[in-house]
Amino acid sequence: MHSFTSEDLLQYIYGETSTAKTAAIKAALEIDWSLQEKLALLTSSKTELENVSFSPSSKSIENILNYAQKVAEEMAPTA
């Protein structure tokens, strides 16, 4: 029996697995209770993340832009 990682299950959840891997995961889910629990947890986490409402503060955006400008200036060739 194949051992699937959390990454494999995430790819399965998002429909990013090959046909063969999808079939293998489905077959494993039919008999592996532990894998079923992992899938349920990851699916629940995905749903929760989709429902998160987040907006960064203006100060956070300003800090990021200032940092990006500083790095760009440091990397710019000097004449």
PyMOL commands that set and color helices and strands:
alter all, ss='L'
color gray80, all
select helices_A, chain A and resi 6-13+19-31+33-50+58-75
alter helices_A, ss='H'
color red, helices_A
deselect
rebuild
show_as cartoon
